[in-house]
């Protein structure tokens, strides 16, 4: 059974940094591309970053490019998202999500390509 558990969300001041963690289990983590998706209060889901199964390819939404870094540790079944220079508009619940198909796939931010999310972790950017 696929399980994704996100953690690391906190209240942070604008300009601050933090790292989110996603612990994965119930599937062969190293075979699947992964992504981070967020949901701001009162808004829909926004996919913000994705990484290939082997970390060779990453992609980012324009809204977070140059501020967020996605990475993974296949030996530990862990996915990470480093958030830098945070802005109030980054306030959201952040989720990790796995791609539907195993192996080499096109790395995109198309939400239709992903399945499963954990309970999420709240990031609040406010002074």
C-alpha positions in Angstrom: 0.0 0.0 0.0 1.5 3.3 -1.1 2.2 5.7 1.8 3.6 9.2 1.5 4.2 11.2 4.7 5.2 14.8 4.4 6.8 16.8 7.2 8.8 20.0 7.8 6.2 22.7 7.3 6.4 25.6 9.7 5.6 29.3 10.1 8.5 31.2 8.5 9.2 34.9 7.8 9.4 36.3 4.3 12.8 35.7 2.9 13.3 32.6 5.1 14.2 29.0 4.1 13.1 25.6 5.1 13.2 22.0 3.9 10.3 19.7 3.5 10.6 15.9 3.6 8.5 13.1 2.2 8.9 9.6 3.4 7.7 7.0 0.9 6.8 3.4 1.4 4.7 0.6 -0.2 6.3 0.8 -3.6 9.7 0.7 -5.2 10.6 4.3 -4.7 13.7 4.3 -6.9 11.6 3.3 -9.9 9.2 6.3 -9.9 9.5 10.0 -10.7 8.2 12.1 -7.9 6.8 15.6 -7.5 5.8 18.2 -5.0 2.4 19.9 -5.3 0.9 22.6 -3.1 -2.6 24.0 -2.4 -2.8 27.6 -1.2 -5.8 28.5 1.0 -8.9 28.6 -1.0 -7.2 27.7 -4.3 -6.6 24.6 -6.4 -3.6 22.3 -6.6 -0.4 23.7 -8.2 2.4 21.3 -9.1 5.7 23.1 -8.3 8.5 20.6 -8.8 9.3 17.2 -10.2 12.3 14.9 -10.3 13.1 11.8 -12.4 13.5 8.4 -10.7 17.3 8.7 -10.9 17.5 12.4 -10.1 18.9 13.1 -13.6 16.1 15.5 -14.5 14.2 18.1 -12.5 11.6 20.7 -13.5 10.0 23.6 -11.7 7.1 25.9 -12.0 7.9 29.4 -13.0 6.6 30.7 -9.7 9.3 28.8 -7.7 12.1 28.4 -10.2 15.5 29.5 -8.7 14.0 29.5 -5.2 13.0 25.8 -4.7 15.2 22.7 -5.1 13.8 19.2 -5.3 16.0 16.2 -4.5 15.7 12.6 -3.5 17.6 9.8 -1.6 16.6 6.5 -3.2 18.6 4.6 -0.5 16.3 6.1 2.1 13.1 6.3 0.1 13.0 10.0 0.8 12.0 13.0 -1.2 13.0 16.6 -0.3 12.0 20.1 -1.2 14.3 23.0 -0.2 12.5 26.3 -0.1 14.4 29.6 -0.2 13.6 33.3 -0.3 10.0 32.4 0.7 7.2 34.8 -0.1 3.7 35.1 1.4 2.3 33.6 -1.8 4.2 30.4 -1.0 1.8 29.8 1.9 0.1 26.5 1.2 -0.3 22.9 2.2 2.5 21.0 0.5 2.2 17.4 -0.7 4.4 14.9 -2.4 3.0 12.7 -5.2 4.3 9.8 -7.3 4.1 9.4 -11.0 1.7 6.8 -12.3 4.1 4.9 -14.5 7.5 3.4 -13.3 10.8 3.9 -15.1 12.0 6.7 -17.4 9.1 9.1 -18.1 8.8 12.6 -19.3 9.2 14.9 -16.3 6.4 17.3 -16.3 4.2 19.3 -13.9 1.0 17.8 -15.4 -1.0 16.7 -12.4 -2.8 14.0 -14.5 0.5 12.1 -14.6 0.7 11.7 -10.8 -1.2 9.7 -8.2 -1.4 9.5 -4.4 -0.7 12.3 -2.0 0.0 12.2 1.7 -1.7 14.3 4.4 0.4 17.3 3.5 2.5 19.7 5.6 1.5 23.4 6.2 3.9 26.1 5.2 3.0 29.6 6.3 5.0 32.6 5.2 4.2 35.6 7.3 5.9 38.4 9.3 
